[in-house]
């Protein structure tokens, strides 16, 4: 049985998140058609999964 992480791994592997100096927000590169960035902080990136039409 496939769990939610198994379904998302393909899309998540297309996104790279990296830290920045001086407590700036994280940097992001890449994109996936079924992920939308809903927030960026100093330690994390927040993504929402949706089905593209």
mmCIF file of the N, C-alpha and C atoms, coordinates in Angstrom:
data_MODEL
# 
_entry.id   MODEL 
# 
loop_
_atom_site.group_PDB 
_atom_site.id 
_atom_site.type_symbol 
_atom_site.label_atom_id 
_atom_site.label_alt_id 
_atom_site.label_comp_id 
_atom_site.label_asym_id 
_atom_site.label_entity_id 
_atom_site.label_seq_id 
_atom_site.pdbx_PDB_ins_code 
_atom_site.Cartn_x 
_atom_site.Cartn_y 
_atom_site.Cartn_z 
_atom_site.occupancy 
_atom_site.B_iso_or_equiv 
_atom_site.pdbx_formal_charge 
_atom_site.auth_seq_id 
_atom_site.auth_comp_id 
_atom_site.auth_asym_id 
_atom_site.auth_atom_id 
_atom_site.pdbx_PDB_model_num 
ATOM 1   N N  . UNK A 1 1  ? 0.848  -1.183 0.000   1.00 0.00 ? 1  UNK A N  1 
ATOM 2   C CA . UNK A 1 1  ? 0.000  0.000  0.000   1.00 0.00 ? 1  UNK A CA 1 
ATOM 3   C C  . UNK A 1 1  ? 0.889  1.241  0.000   1.00 0.00 ? 1  UNK A C  1 
ATOM 4   N N  . UNK A 1 2  ? 0.582  2.192  -0.845  1.00 0.00 ? 2  UNK A N  1 
ATOM 5   C CA . UNK A 1 2  ? 1.361  3.414  -0.970  1.00 0.00 ? 2  UNK A CA 1 
ATOM 6   C C  . UNK A 1 2  ? 0.870  4.452  0.046   1.00 0.00 ? 2  UNK A C  1 
ATOM 7   N N  . UNK A 1 3  ? 1.811  5.055  0.787   1.00 0.00 ? 3  UNK A N  1 
ATOM 8   C CA . UNK A 1 3  ? 1.410  6.105  1.728   1.00 0.00 ? 3  UNK A CA 1 
ATOM 9   C C  . UNK A 1 3  ? 1.581  7.478  1.074   1.00 0.00 ? 3  UNK A C  1 
ATOM 10  N N  . UNK A 1 4  ? 1.171  8.522  1.787   1.00 0.00 ? 4  UNK A N  1 
ATOM 11  C CA . UNK A 1 4  ? 1.211  9.885  1.228   1.00 0.00 ? 4  UNK A CA 1 
ATOM 12  C C  . UNK A 1 4  ? 2.624  10.319 0.864   1.00 0.00 ? 4  UNK A C  1 
ATOM 13  N N  . UNK A 1 5  ? 3.639  9.945  1.665   1.00 0.00 ? 5  UNK A N  1 
ATOM 14  C CA . UNK A 1 5  ? 5.021  10.331 1.363   1.00 0.00 ? 5  UNK A CA 1 
ATOM 15  C C  . UNK A 1 5  ? 5.492  9.667  0.075   1.00 0.00 ? 5  UNK A C  1 
ATOM 16  N N  . UNK A 1 6  ? 5.099  8.425  -0.141  1.00 0.00 ? 6  UNK A N  1 
ATOM 17  C CA . UNK A 1 6  ? 5.484  7.729  -1.374  1.00 0.00 ? 6  UNK A CA 1 
ATOM 18  C C  . UNK A 1 6  ? 4.887  8.433  -2.592  1.00 0.00 ? 6  UNK A C  1 
ATOM 19  N N  . UNK A 1 7  ? 3.680  8.940  -2.463  1.00 0.00 ? 7  UNK A N  1 
ATOM 20  C CA . UNK A 1 7  ? 3.032  9.653  -3.566  1.00 0.00 ? 7  UNK A CA 1 
ATOM 21  C C  . UNK A 1 7  ? 3.714  10.986 -3.858  1.00 0.00 ? 7  UNK A C  1 
ATOM 22  N N  . UNK A 1 8  ? 4.242  11.637 -2.829  1.00 0.00 ? 8  UNK A N  1 
ATOM 23  C CA . UNK A 1 8  ? 4.805  12.975 -2.964  1.00 0.00 ? 8  UNK A CA 1 
ATOM 24  C C  . UNK A 1 8  ? 6.288  12.994 -3.308  1.00 0.00 ? 8  UNK A C  1 
ATOM 25  N N  . UNK A 1 9  ? 6.996  11.891 -3.144  1.00 0.00 ? 9  UNK A N  1 
ATOM 26  C CA . UNK A 1 9  ? 8.450  11.891 -3.278  1.00 0.00 ? 9  UNK A CA 1 
ATOM 27  C C  . UNK A 1 9  ? 8.915  12.363 -4.661  1.00 0.00 ? 9  UNK A C  1 
ATOM 28  N N  . UNK A 1 10 ? 8.211  12.022 -5.697  1.00 0.00 ? 10 UNK A N  1 
ATOM 29  C CA . UNK A 1 10 ? 8.594  12.454 -7.042  1.00 0.00 ? 10 UNK A CA 1 
ATOM 30  C C  . UNK A 1 10 ? 8.575  13.969 -7.178  1.00 0.00 ? 10 UNK A C  1 
ATOM 31  N N  . UNK A 1 11 ? 7.530  14.600 -6.668  1.00 0.00 ? 11 UNK A N  1 
ATOM 32  C CA . UNK A 1 11 ? 7.418  16.057 -6.730  1.00 0.00 ? 11 UNK A CA 1 
ATOM 33  C C  . UNK A 1 11 ? 8.402  16.721 -5.787  1.00 0.00 ? 11 UNK A C  1 
ATOM 34  N N  . UNK A 1 12 ? 8.522  16.210 -4.585  1.00 0.00 ? 12 UNK A N  1 
ATOM 35  C CA . UNK A 1 12 ? 9.433  16.803 -3.603  1.00 0.00 ? 12 UNK A CA 1 
ATOM 36  C C  . UNK A 1 12 ? 10.885 16.726 -4.055  1.00 0.00 ? 12 UNK A C  1 
ATOM 37  N N  . UNK A 1 13 ? 11.231 15.690 -4.789  1.00 0.00 ? 13 UNK A N  1 
ATOM 38  C CA . UNK A 1 13 ? 12.616 15.548 -5.239  1.00 0.00 ? 13 UNK A CA 1 
ATOM 39  C C  . UNK A 1 13 ? 12.994 16.608 -6.294  1.00 0.00 ? 13 UNK A C  1 
ATOM 40  N N  . UNK A 1 14 ? 12.017 17.309 -6.840  1.00 0.00 ? 14 UNK A N  1 
ATOM 41  C CA . UNK A 1 14 ? 12.276 18.365 -7.817  1.00 0.00 ? 14 UNK A CA 1 
ATOM 42  C C  . UNK A 1 14 ? 12.568 19.716 -7.161  1.00 0.00 ? 14 UNK A C  1 
ATOM 43  N N  . UNK A 1 15 ? 12.360 19.812 -5.854  1.00 0.00 ? 15 UNK A N  1 
ATOM 44  C CA . UNK A 1 15 ? 12.522 21.059 -5.108  1.00 0.00 ? 15 UNK A CA 1 
ATOM 45  C C  . UNK A 1 15 ? 13.797 20.989 -4.268  1.00 0.00 ? 15 UNK A C  1 
ATOM 46  N N  . UNK A 1 16 ? 14.596 22.031 -4.330  1.00 0.00 ? 16 UNK A N  1 
ATOM 47  C CA . UNK A 1 16 ? 15.801 22.146 -3.506  1.00 0.00 ? 16 UNK A CA 1 
ATOM 48  C C  . UNK A 1 16 ? 15.625 23.339 -2.573  1.00 0.00 ? 16 UNK A C  1 
ATOM 49  N N  . UNK A 1 17 ? 15.886 23.119 -1.290  1.00 0.00 ? 17 UNK A N  1 
ATOM 50  C CA . UNK A 1 17 ? 15.780 24.164 -0.278  1.00 0.00 ? 17 UNK A CA 1 
ATOM 51  C C  . UNK A 1 17 ? 17.161 24.346 0.339   1.00 0.00 ? 17 UNK A C  1 
ATOM 52  N N  . UNK A 1 18 ? 17.601 25.586 0.459   1.00 0.00 ? 18 UNK A N  1 
ATOM 53  C CA . UNK A 1 18 ? 18.927 25.823 1.015   1.00 0.00 ? 18 UNK A CA 1 
ATOM 54  C C  . UNK A 1 18 ? 18.891 27.011 1.978   1.00 0.00 ? 18 UNK A C  1 
ATOM 55  N N  . UNK A 1 19 ? 19.797 26.973 2.956   1.00 0.00 ? 19 UNK A N  1 
ATOM 56  C CA . UNK A 1 19 ? 19.848 28.029 3.973   1.00 0.00 ? 19 UNK A CA 1 
ATOM 57  C C  . UNK A 1 19 ? 20.596 29.244 3.452   1.00 0.00 ? 19 UNK A C  1 
ATOM 58  N N  . UNK A 1 20 ? 20.350 30.357 4.089   1.00 0.00 ? 20 UNK A N  1 
ATOM 59  C CA . UNK A 1 20 ? 21.026 31.617 3.783   1.00 0.00 ? 20 UNK A CA 1 
ATOM 60  C C  . UNK A 1 20 ? 21.666 32.163 5.055   1.00 0.00 ? 20 UNK A C  1 
ATOM 61  N N  . UNK A 1 21 ? 22.617 33.030 4.899   1.00 0.00 ? 21 UNK A N  1 
ATOM 62  C CA . UNK A 1 21 ? 23.286 33.643 6.035   1.00 0.00 ? 21 UNK A CA 1 
ATOM 63  C C  . UNK A 1 21 ? 22.414 34.713 6.691   1.00 0.00 ? 21 UNK A C  1 
ATOM 64  N N  . UNK A 1 22 ? 22.778 35.088 7.885   1.00 0.00 ? 22 UNK A N  1 
ATOM 65  C CA . UNK A 1 22 ? 22.148 36.208 8.602   1.00 0.00 ? 22 UNK A CA 1 
ATOM 66  C C  . UNK A 1 22 ? 20.652 36.016 8.854   1.00 0.00 ? 22 UNK A C  1 
ATOM 67  N N  . UNK A 1 23 ? 20.224 34.798 9.046   1.00 0.00 ? 23 UNK A N  1 
ATOM 68  C CA . UNK A 1 23 ? 18.824 34.503 9.378   1.00 0.00 ? 23 UNK A CA 1 
ATOM 69  C C  . UNK A 1 23 ? 17.835 34.953 8.309   1.00 0.00 ? 23 UNK A C  1 
ATOM 70  N N  . UNK A 1 24 ? 18.281 35.030 7.060   1.00 0.00 ? 24 UNK A N  1 
ATOM 71  C CA . UNK A 1 24 ? 17.365 35.312 5.961   1.00 0.00 ? 24 UNK A CA 1 
ATOM 72  C C  . UNK A 1 24 ? 16.502 34.081 5.704   1.00 0.00 ? 24 UNK A C  1 
ATOM 73  N N  . UNK A 1 25 ? 15.418 34.259 4.993   1.00 0.00 ? 25 UNK A N  1 
ATOM 74  C CA . UNK A 1 25 ? 14.552 33.130 4.630   1.00 0.00 ? 25 UNK A CA 1 
ATOM 75  C C  . UNK A 1 25 ? 15.324 32.130 3.777   1.00 0.00 ? 25 UNK A C  1 
ATOM 76  N N  . UNK A 1 26 ? 14.892 30.882 3.828   1.00 0.00 ? 26 UNK A N  1 
ATOM 77  C CA . UNK A 1 26 ? 15.538 29.854 3.027   1.00 0.00 ? 26 UNK A CA 1 
ATOM 78  C C  . UNK A 1 26 ? 15.376 30.185 1.548   1.00 0.00 ? 26 UNK A C  1 
ATOM 79  N N  . UNK A 1 27 ? 16.276 29.666 0.731   1.00 0.00 ? 27 UNK A N  1 
ATOM 80  C CA . UNK A 1 27 ? 16.185 29.810 -0.709  1.00 0.00 ? 27 UNK A CA 1 
ATOM 81  C C  . UNK A 1 27 ? 15.553 28.564 -1.301  1.00 0.00 ? 27 UNK A C  1 
ATOM 82  N N  . UNK A 1 28 ? 14.953 28.716 -2.457  1.00 0.00 ? 28 UNK A N  1 
ATOM 83  C CA . UNK A 1 28 ? 14.263 27.606 -3.110  1.00 0.00 ? 28 UNK A CA 1 
ATOM 84  C C  . UNK A 1 28 ? 14.624 27.609 -4.581  1.00 0.00 ? 28 UNK A C  1 
ATOM 85  N N  . UNK A 1 29 ? 14.881 26.418 -5.117  1.00 0.00 ? 29 UNK A N  1 
ATOM 86  C CA . UNK A 1 29 ? 15.054 26.281 -6.559  1.00 0.00 ? 29 UNK A CA 1 
ATOM 87  C C  . UNK A 1 29 ? 14.284 25.059 -7.020  1.00 0.00 ? 29 UNK A C  1 
ATOM 88  N N  . UNK A 1 30 ? 13.876 25.071 -8.260  1.00 0.00 ? 30 UNK A N  1 
ATOM 89  C CA . UNK A 1 30 ? 13.096 23.974 -8.826  1.00 0.00 ? 30 UNK A CA 1 
ATOM 90  C C  . UNK A 1 30 ? 11.615 24.240 -8.714  1.00 0.00 ? 30 UNK A C  1 
ATOM 91  N N  . UNK A 1 31 ? 10.845 23.376 -9.329  1.00 0.00 ? 31 UNK A N  1 
ATOM 92  C CA . UNK A 1 31 ? 9.389  23.492 -9.263  1.00 0.00 ? 31 UNK A CA 1 
ATOM 93  C C  . UNK A 1 31 ? 8.747  22.155 -9.597  1.00 0.00 ? 31 UNK A C  1 
ATOM 94  N N  . UNK A 1 32 ? 7.534  22.006 -9.141  1.00 0.00 ? 32 UNK A N  1 
ATOM 95  C CA . UNK A 1 32 ? 6.737  20.821 -9.436  1.00 0.00 ? 32 UNK A CA 1 
ATOM 96  C C  . UNK A 1 32 ? 5.313  21.289 -9.716  1.00 0.00 ? 32 UNK A C  1 
ATOM 97  N N  . UNK A 1 33 ? 4.689  20.725 -10.715 1.00 0.00 ? 33 UNK A N  1 
ATOM 98  C CA . UNK A 1 33 ? 3.355  21.166 -11.138 1.00 0.00 ? 33 UNK A CA 1 
ATOM 99  C C  . UNK A 1 33 ? 2.290  21.002 -10.062 1.00 0.00 ? 33 UNK A C  1 
ATOM 100 N N  . UNK A 1 34 ? 2.485  20.056 -9.148  1.00 0.00 ? 34 UNK A N  1 
ATOM 101 C CA . UNK A 1 34 ? 1.455  19.778 -8.148  1.00 0.00 ? 34 UNK A CA 1 
ATOM 102 C C  . UNK A 1 34 ? 1.797  20.288 -6.745  1.00 0.00 ? 34 UNK A C  1 
ATOM 103 N N  . UNK A 1 35 ? 2.818  21.157 -6.642  1.00 0.00 ? 35 UNK A N  1 
ATOM 104 C CA . UNK A 1 35 ? 3.177  21.762 -5.361  1.00 0.00 ? 35 UNK A CA 1 
ATOM 105 C C  . UNK A 1 35 ? 3.115  23.277 -5.479  1.00 0.00 ? 35 UNK A C  1 
ATOM 106 N N  . UNK A 1 36 ? 2.557  23.917 -4.459  1.00 0.00 ? 36 UNK A N  1 
ATOM 107 C CA . UNK A 1 36 ? 2.487  25.375 -4.415  1.00 0.00 ? 36 UNK A CA 1 
ATOM 108 C C  . UNK A 1 36 ? 3.152  25.832 -3.119  1.00 0.00 ? 36 UNK A C  1 
ATOM 109 N N  . UNK A 1 37 ? 4.055  26.790 -3.230  1.00 0.00 ? 37 UNK A N  1 
ATOM 110 C CA . UNK A 1 37 ? 4.697  27.350 -2.055  1.00 0.00 ? 37 UNK A CA 1 
ATOM 111 C C  . UNK A 1 37 ? 3.692  28.262 -1.348  1.00 0.00 ? 37 UNK A C  1 
ATOM 112 N N  . UNK A 1 38 ? 3.410  27.977 -0.080  1.00 0.00 ? 38 UNK A N  1 
ATOM 113 C CA . UNK A 1 38 ? 2.472  28.800 0.679   1.00 0.00 ? 38 UNK A CA 1 
ATOM 114 C C  . UNK A 1 38 ? 3.167  29.596 1.781   1.00 0.00 ? 38 UNK A C  1 
ATOM 115 N N  . UNK A 1 39 ? 4.464  29.372 1.961   1.00 0.00 ? 39 UNK A N  1 
ATOM 116 C CA . UNK A 1 39 ? 5.194  30.146 2.948   1.00 0.00 ? 39 UNK A CA 1 
ATOM 117 C C  . UNK A 1 39 ? 6.663  29.784 2.983   1.00 0.00 ? 39 UNK A C  1 
ATOM 118 N N  . UNK A 1 40 ? 7.481  30.769 3.317   1.00 0.00 ? 40 UNK A N  1 
ATOM 119 C CA . UNK A 1 40 ? 8.924  30.559 3.445   1.00 0.00 ? 40 UNK A CA 1 
ATOM 120 C C  . UNK A 1 40 ? 9.363  31.224 4.740   1.00 0.00 ? 40 UNK A C  1 
ATOM 121 N N  . UNK A 1 41 ? 10.133 30.491 5.535   1.00 0.00 ? 41 UNK A N  1 
ATOM 122 C CA . UNK A 1 41 ? 10.668 31.042 6.770   1.00 0.00 ? 41 UNK A CA 1 
ATOM 123 C C  . UNK A 1 41 ? 12.174 30.911 6.809   1.00 0.00 ? 41 UNK A C  1 
ATOM 124 N N  . UNK A 1 42 ? 12.754 31.193 7.952   1.00 0.00 ? 42 UNK A N  1 
ATOM 125 C CA . UNK A 1 42 ? 14.210 31.117 8.100   1.00 0.00 ? 42 UNK A CA 1 
ATOM 126 C C  . UNK A 1 42 ? 14.698 29.681 8.207   1.00 0.00 ? 42 UNK A C  1 
ATOM 127 N N  . UNK A 1 43 ? 13.814 28.759 8.534   1.00 0.00 ? 43 UNK A N  1 
ATOM 128 C CA . UNK A 1 43 ? 14.202 27.359 8.718   1.00 0.00 ? 43 UNK A CA 1 
ATOM 129 C C  . UNK A 1 43 ? 13.422 26.376 7.858   1.00 0.00 ? 43 UNK A C  1 
ATOM 130 N N  . UNK A 1 44 ? 12.416 26.834 7.137   1.00 0.00 ? 44 UNK A N  1 
ATOM 131 C CA . UNK A 1 44 ? 11.553 25.884 6.435   1.00 0.00 ? 44 UNK A CA 1 
ATOM 132 C C  . UNK A 1 44 ? 10.849 26.514 5.241   1.00 0.00 ? 44 UNK A C  1 
ATOM 133 N N  . UNK A 1 45 ? 10.394 25.631 4.387   1.00 0.00 ? 45 UNK A N  1 
ATOM 134 C CA . UNK A 1 45 ? 9.562  25.968 3.246   1.00 0.00 ? 45 UNK A CA 1 
ATOM 135 C C  . UNK A 1 45 ? 8.245  25.232 3.437   1.00 0.00 ? 45 UNK A C  1 
ATOM 136 N N  . UNK A 1 46 ? 7.128  25.906 3.231   1.00 0.00 ? 46 UNK A N  1 
ATOM 137 C CA . UNK A 1 46 ? 5.820  25.306 3.423   1.00 0.00 ? 46 UNK A CA 1 
ATOM 138 C C  . UNK A 1 46 ? 5.155  25.127 2.067   1.00 0.00 ? 46 UNK A C  1 
ATOM 139 N N  . UNK A 1 47 ? 4.801  23.894 1.763   1.00 0.00 ? 47 UNK A N  1 
ATOM 140 C CA . UNK A 1 47 ? 4.227  23.559 0.466   1.00 0.00 ? 47 UNK A CA 1 
ATOM 141 C C  . UNK A 1 47 ? 2.827  22.992 0.629   1.00 0.00 ? 47 UNK A C  1 
ATOM 142 N N  . UNK A 1 48 ? 2.007  23.230 -0.364  1.00 0.00 ? 48 UNK A N  1 
ATOM 143 C CA . UNK A 1 48 ? 0.671  22.645 -0.427  1.00 0.00 ? 48 UNK A CA 1 
ATOM 144 C C  . UNK A 1 48 ? 0.608  21.787 -1.691  1.00 0.00 ? 48 UNK A C  1 
ATOM 145 N N  . UNK A 1 49 ? 0.029  20.611 -1.579  1.00 0.00 ? 49 UNK A N  1 
ATOM 146 C CA . UNK A 1 49 ? -0.120 19.716 -2.716  1.00 0.00 ? 49 UNK A CA 1 
ATOM 147 C C  . UNK A 1 49 ? -1.502 19.869 -3.306  1.00 0.00 ? 49 UNK A C  1 
ATOM 148 N N  . UNK A 1 50 ? -1.599 19.909 -4.619  1.00 0.00 ? 50 UNK A N  1 
ATOM 149 C CA . UNK A 1 50 ? -2.886 19.999 -5.300  1.00 0.00 ? 50 UNK A CA 1 
ATOM 150 C C  . UNK A 1 50 ? -2.794 19.228 -6.609  1.00 0.00 ? 50 UNK A C  1 
ATOM 151 N N  . UNK A 1 51 ? -3.936 18.942 -7.177  1.00 0.00 ? 51 UNK A N  1 
ATOM 152 C CA . UNK A 1 51 ? -3.979 18.257 -8.468  1.00 0.00 ? 51 UNK A CA 1 
ATOM 153 C C  . UNK A 1 51 ? -4.082 19.289 -9.579  1.00 0.00 ? 51 UNK A C  1 
ATOM 154 N N  . UNK A 1 52 ? -3.065 19.393 -10.446 1.00 0.00 ? 52 UNK A N  1 
ATOM 155 C CA . UNK A 1 52 ? -3.143 20.362 -11.550 1.00 0.00 ? 52 UNK A CA 1 
ATOM 156 C C  . UNK A 1 52 ? -4.207 19.959 -12.558 1.00 0.00 ? 52 UNK A C  1 
ATOM 157 N N  . UNK A 1 53 ? -4.840 20.962 -13.139 1.00 0.00 ? 53 UNK A N  1 
ATOM 158 C CA . UNK A 1 53 ? -5.880 20.684 -14.163 1.00 0.00 ? 53 UNK A CA 1 
ATOM 159 C C  . UNK A 1 53 ? -5.397 21.115 -15.502 1.00 0.00 ? 53 UNK A C  1 
# 
